């Protein structure tokens, strides 16, 4: 009988992990370390507020963190800084800037703690609805890691789009210009 309960527990845990959920008692930092090596260009990490919806889409993996958003953002960025293959572009909801402490008690303190947790990365603001659409679209083709926190403040989720850590927009632009020049030179050559 005891063996039967253990097997049921084991299969339940495996099923949850297979569906993209980590067992609630697991350490999100360990889950993050294991998963950052698998994440790459065009993958996303969402550090989510408590009310962020659970998704059933196969491209979404969910981890529960027994922590607040600023601490988790700090941990995620520290983990990403240990890798060389990706760098994050950080987004927050534009609505966050307009929230007042009278209606969302603690929001002023939250914004200050979040500013420190972003490690000096540029933060881009987009409407919450646009960010949700980006995540939904990305999860159709790429992995999205959602780390759900205990933060109970509206519009506080942080979205990180991963880009190559060893190649930036300037390098890409330079390469494209060179390829175009080479193509044009080839077209302009006289025919022998």
Residue, then its C-alpha position, 0 to 999 in steps of 0.5 A: x500500500x505504501x509503495x502504491x502511494x509512493x508510485x502515485x506521488x512519483x507519477x504525479x510529480x512527473x506529470x506536473x513537470x511534464x506539463x510545465x509545472x514545478x512542484x510547489x516545494x521545489x526551490x525556484x532558484x534551482x529550477x531557474x539554474x537548470x532551465x537557463x542553460x536551455x533557454x535561448x534567443x526568442x525565449x521569454x521569462x516572466x516574473x509574475x504577480x500572484x494573479x498571473x493566469x496559469x496557462x495550459x499551452x505546451x510552450x509555457x513552463x511554470x515555477x512557483x517562487x516563495x518570494x516577491x518580484x524584486x527578489x526574483x528579478x534580481x535572482x533571474x538577472x544574476x543567473x542570466x549574468x552567469x551565462x554568455x549565451x543570452x541577455x535580457x530585454x526587460x519590459x514592464x506594464x506601462x500602467x505600473x507608472x500610473x498606479x497610486x499608493x492610495x489604490x495599490x498600497x505598497x506600490x511606491x516601495x515596490x517600484x523603488x525595489x524593482x529599480x534596484x533589482x534590474x541591475x541597471x538594465x534598460x526597462x521598456x514600458x508597454x501596455x499590459x495587454x500588449x505584453x500578454x499578447x507577446x507572451x501568447x504569441x511567443x509561446x506558440x513557437x518558443x519556450x516561456x518560463x513563468x515564475x509566479x511570485x507572492x507579489x499581490x500588486x496590480x501590473x507588477x509582472x516583469x517580462x524578459x525577452x532573451x537575446x543572444x549574449x554574444x551578438x548585439x543589434x549593432x553587430x547584426x546591422x553591420x553584417x546586414x549592411x556588408x551583405x547588401x554591399x556584397x550583393x550590390x557589388x556582385x550585381x554591378x559587375x560587368x558581364x565578361 
